[in-house]
Amino acid sequence: MAHARKTTHSRKTSARKSTRRAAPKRWSQRVTKESDALDLKQGVFKLTSAKKIAAPLKRSAEHSARRKTGAYRSALSMLTFYINRAGKTLPQTQRTRLERAKVELKRAFGRE
């Protein structure tokens, strides 16, 4: 006759292995490529002035076949997405430039 083993629950919870799968490392990259995001030229967000950032965003938004909403909303959404995903790693000078690009984008679309 097999005898039942007593289980002890005194193990530490941190010693348990998780059975959940790890999330993909770069989900934001996948979202950008596969979703109905804009078709942006590489390096747009690293340009040196707010106007230089807003102009290609506007151009991409107006010519993109991948967007679901209006051009202004899509461009602003993509800019905000980039700022939010960068989080704390975004240098303050670049963050300020990107925030000014939002204002320039608003002007470019005549939404002032």
N, C-alpha and C positions, 0 to 999 in steps of 0.2 A: 504494500500500500504506500502510495506516494504521500509524502507529508508536506503540508502547506507551509510555505515560507512566510514569515512575518515581514511585512514591509515597514521600514522605518522612514519617517518623514523628517528626519533631523538633518537632511542634506541642505546645503546652502542653495538658494535659488539661483545664484549667479553661476553655480557649477553646472547647471542644466544647459544642454545644447538647444538652441532654438530650432524648431522644425520649419519655421517660415523661411521663404526664399528671400534673398537680399534683393532690394530694388535696384534697377539699372543705375549705374553711376551717373550717366548723363541724360536723364530723362528730358531735360530742357532742350538738348540738342535734337533728340528724337522728335519732340513737339515741333520744333522749328522746321525740321525737314519734312515731316509727314502730315502735319496739320494744314489747315487752310490759312497758313501764315503768309506773309509777303515774301516775294522773291527779292531778297536784298543782295546788294553787292557786298562782297567780303570787306570787312574793315570800316564799314560805314560809321559805327559808333566810336571809332578811334580817331576820327578826323579832328582837326585842330580848332574849329570854331563851331558855334551853335548853328550858324547859317549854313555852313558846309555839311552839317549833319542833317538839317531839316530838308534841304533841297533834294538829295537823293531819296530820302524817305518819302517825300511827296511824289516824286517821279515814280518810284517803285509801287506806291499805293495806287496811283492812277492807272498804271499799266498792268498791274498784276491780275491774273485770271484766277488766282487762288483765294481771294478774299471773299468773305461772306457779307460784310457790312460796307458802309461807305468808305471812301478813300481816307478821309480825315481820321475817322475812328480807327481804322486799321493801322494807319501810320502811328498814331498816338499810342495805341495798344501795344504795338511792337516795341516802341521806345520805352514804355513803362515796364514791359516784360523784361527787357534787357537790364534796366536799372534794378528791378526787384530781384532778379536772379543773381546779379553780381553781389548784392547784399553788402556786407561789411568790407569785402575785399576791394570794392571800387574806391579808388583814391578820391579824396574830397574835390580836387581840382576837376577831375573828369565828371564826377557826380554833378558839380555845379554847371559844367558845360552842357551836360545832358538835360538838366532841368531848364537851362536857358533855351535849349533846342526845342523843348515843348512850347515855349512862348513863340519862338520863330516859326514853328510848324503851324501854330494857331494863326499867325499873321499871314503865312504863305497861303493858307486856305481861306483867308478873309473872314475869320471867325473872331476877330478882336472886338 
